[in-house]
């Protein structure tokens, strides 16, 4: 039918676009890293001959290139999530959560993880994709925590609509629900970069990973300063 033909064309074009995004992102990494390393070399070797203004300009150049490199890395991961082959296997969700929680970048903060998912709870999923999704949710909680104490985060699950629904709940800065539609759009951010560093790709990656499992992702918050809860399904019966 014409609908099926158009669907095939759209799928092919999306795959082509994702492949292009992957290629461009990959090719941009080396020049950006060269800019950062060369700026550092100039400061180290020529520092005494540079004026204060010259050092400040090099610092701004290095910061901008570093931010761009991070954006490219995140964009590359976003493209990979969409095109990589799914490899499902029985996966211990609590164990996976503990593993990725230990990988959070200390520069983003730390988390105090409480797991209320029963020990040994298994799901037939792609462990790399689900691990990446959990990492981004935990990292998000660490970055947007309230105050300087470790972010208190709970990973739990409940039975809704005859399906197992996982959730990641934090006690961080929360958000206004009128902006909830922006949370999972690439490059959309609810906070200025000066307040919270980031690229706006993390939650978009979570959404893509969940959807590749045939699941759903949504978020709720009672308002600014009242934490947030991210719910997701993985196409698994309870």
Protein Blocks (a to p, Z undefined) as FASTA:
>chain_A
ZZlmmmmmmmmmmmmmmmmmmmmmmmmmmmmmmmmmmmmmmmmmmmmmpcfklmmmmmmm
mmmmmmmmmmmmmmmmmmmmmmmccddddddfklmmmmmmmmpcfknopcddddfbdghi
acdddfklmmmmmmmmmmmmmmmpghjbdcddddddddeehiacdddddfbebpafklmm
mmmgghiafbdfklpgcehlmmmmmmmmmmmnopacddddebehiapaddddehiaZZ
